[in-house]
């Protein structure tokens, strides 16, 4: 994961007191960032966002005394910002040229399984660099990686990052594509014969298998990893979550897709549903032409 040379870890210091044990979700995110740093040779920056200047000194003390030691012997830069958390996180990325943001998940409530809170989802929507929402598992490395791919420009980036993760610790690599049948609705409107519909679906599945193999074979050769390919039928977000649970995935790697070309609303419906339902880590990747809607000095 050599591309991650500047790793930003935002830390919510408002929910616990100095001297108290760090929340488990925060520890998981910090250990994840430390593992990524070990793989990439990069550096970590800690960021706390507070509501007023009167909290700056206390926040800095918490980062120095309680948070930074979790990262081990290597040092980490400490930064404090005043303002709205998601805005200041994205502005820090823009100012410092961060390559990756590692966010802590939030503890699921009694009536939900969601790992991501409102600040995290806003960061994922607006942030120009990849965002890794760390799951609850204590193991920092990833043993099972699920790459959720659509046939779009982002797929090579998703596969490249997935390969780096698997190569870092070994494990299992699965690539999932959910079938789309663009002509099926029209065929049914025209009352096409069942045999014609079945033949069309079979042809599309064969083409998808061929395309998946063509896309993944170069990564198998370059990483030396065996990739297991899967085709699913149904709503993409549901199939990704189902596959992650069945495979006991440690991380889902997926791209984001645009919403009508509106800048800053780049997390598509599928990605957002996965982020809100996943029980493991999720790493989201933006297109190269993403335009961040947030100004550095807004």
N, C-alpha and C positions, 0 to 999 in steps of 0.2 A: 504494500500500500504506500509506495513511495510518493505518490502524489499528495499525500496528507502531511504537509510540512508544518502547517499552522492549524492546530486543533483547538477549537474554542469550547470550553465547558461552562455554560451558565449554571450558577448555583443559587437556588432560592434560600436566602439566609433568614427570611422572615418567619419561617415556621418552626424554628427551634432555637434554643438559647445556647450561648457559649458554654462549653464544657459538657453539654449533653451529647449523647451518642448521635452520630449522623443518621438520618433516615436511611433505611435499606436501599431505597430507590436511588438516592444520591450516591451511596457507596458503589452500587452497581454501575452507574454512569461513569464514576471516576475510575474504577477498575477497567472499564471498557476503554476509556480514553488512554489509560496508561498502557494497555495492551496494544492499541493502535500506534501509539508513539514508539513502542518497542519495535513494531514491525516496520514503521516508516522512517525512523530516525529523526522525526520532527520534534516540535516543541508544543507544549500545552499552555494555554492561557485560561485562567479562571476569571469569570466575570460575575459580579453581583450587581443587580439593579435595585436601587432603593427609592423610596418615595420622596425623600427630601435630603438636603445637605446635612442635616443634623444626625443622619444615620450612617454617614460615610465612614467615620472612624470605627464604629462598632462592626460594620460589615467587613472592613479590611481586617480587623483583628480576628474575626471568625474565619475568614479565608486563610489567613496566615497560621492560626493556631490549631484549627480543627479540620480544615479541608485539605490544605496542601500536603500535610503528612500522609494522607491516604495514598497519594500518588507515588510514594516511595522516595528513594534518595535523590532522584533528579528534581531539579527545581522547576517551578512553573510561575509564569508571570501572573500578577494580580492586578485586576482592573475593577474600578467601581464606577457605575454610571447612575445618574439620577433621572428618572423618567418612567415611561411605560415599558415594562419588561421586553415584550416582543420587538418593539421599535428599537430599543437600545441594543438588543442582541444583533439585529440585522445591521444597524448602523456600525457596530463594532466590526462585523464581518466586512463591510464596505471599506471602512477606514484601514483596517489591518490586513486585508487580503486573506482572510481565513479560508482554508481549504475544506474544512469540515466542522460542523457543529454537532456536539454530542449532548443530547438532552436526557435528563432523567424522566422516566415514565412516572405516572402518578399511580398511587395505590388504588386498585379497583374498589368501587363501592359494593355494597351488598347486592344491589340490583343491576350491576353492570360488570363487564369484563374489560372495558376500555382502558388502554394504557396511556392515553395521551390527553393532556389537559388543554385548556383554551390558549395558553401562551404557546405551547408547543405546536398546536395546529396552525397558529398564525405565523410562527417562524417557518414552518414547512411551506406554507403558502408563499411567503414573501422572500425568503432567503435565497440568494443566488447560488450558494454552494450546496453540496450534499448535506443532508441532515440525518443523523443516526439517533433514533429514539431508542434508548437502551431498555431492554426488558428487565425482568426482575431476577433473572438467574445470576448466581454469584460467579460462575465461571466466565472469565473475561473473553476467552477465545470462542470461536464458533465451530461446533462439530458438524452441524447440519445446516447447509445454506440452501434456501429456496429462491431461485431467480424467477420472478414473475415477468414474462415477456409478452409484449405485443409486437406485431411486425411493423415497427416504426424506427425512426432514426436513433432513438435512445437505447435500443436493444444492445448494440455493441458496448456502450458504456456500462449497462447493467451487468453484462457478462464479464467484462474486464474487471470490475470491482468484485464481483462474486468470486472470480478465479483467484484474485489476490487474497481474499479472506480465507478461502479453503486452503490455499497454499501456505498460509501463515501457521496453521495448526494441523492440517490434515482434516479428514472427516469425509462427509458425504455431500455431494453437490447434485441438486435436482433443479431442472428447468421445466417450468410449467407454462403452457400456452392454452388459453381458453378459446375454443373455436367460435368463429363468427361466420355467419352464412348470409352475406349481403343480398343475395338474390332470392332467399327463401320466402320472404314476405310476398314479393311479387309473384312468385310461382304459385303460392297458395291463393292469392287473389285471382289468378287466372285459372284456378282449379286444375292445376297440373296433376297428372297421374301420379299416384304414390310411387310407382317404379321410377318415374323421372325425378321425383324429389329425392328418393333414396340414392339414385345414381349421382345426382348433384352433390349430396352430402358426402358420399363416399369419395368423390373426386376432390372435394375441398379438404377432406381429412388427409388424403394421400399427399396433396400438395403441401399441407401444413407440416406433415412429418418430414418431407423432403427439405423444406425450408429450415426447419429446426435443426436437422442434421447438418445442413450446409453452414448454418450460423455457429453451431457449437463445436464442430470438428476442429477448427483452428485453435480454439481455446483448450480443447482436450490435449492437442499436441504441444501447445506452448506451456501448459501448466503440468502436464503429466497426470492429470486427474481424470477419472471416469465420470462422465456426466450422464445421469439418468433423465430421460426425456418423458414428459407427460403431456397428454392432451386431455382437456376437460370440456364438458358441455354444461352450459348454464350461465348464470350471472357471474362475471369475472371476479368480483370481490368475494362472493360467497365461495367460489371454487378455490381461490387463493387461501382464504382462512381455513377451509376444510382441509386442503392439502397440508398446510402448515401444522395443523393439529395431528393429522394422521401420520405425518413424517416426523413429528416431534422436532420441528425446525427450531433452530436457535436464532436465525435472522432471515427476514424476507427482504430481498433486494428488488426494488422496482423503480421504474421511471414514473414521471408525472406527465400528464397530458393537458393541453390547453383547454380553457373554457371560452370558446368563441373569440380567442385571440386577445382577450382583455388582459393587459399587463397586471401581474401580481395576483391573478386568480388562476394559477397554473396547476394547482393540484386538482386533478380530475376527480370525478365522482368515484371511480374505482379506488384510486389511491386513498382518498379521504375515508372511505368506508373501511378499508383495510387498516388504516392508522387507528381508527376508532374501535376496532374489534379485535385486533391482533393481541395475542398473549405473549408473543416473543418480541425480540427487537425488530425494528423496521428501518431500513436504510433507503431513503428516497433520493433520486437523482434528477437534476434539472437538465433541460436542453441547453446547448451551448448558446443559443440566441435568446435566452431568457433575459428580460429587461426588468430589473428590480424597480418597483414603484415607489420605494422609500428613498427620500433624500438624506444625505449624511447629516446635514444641518437643517432638519425640518422643523 
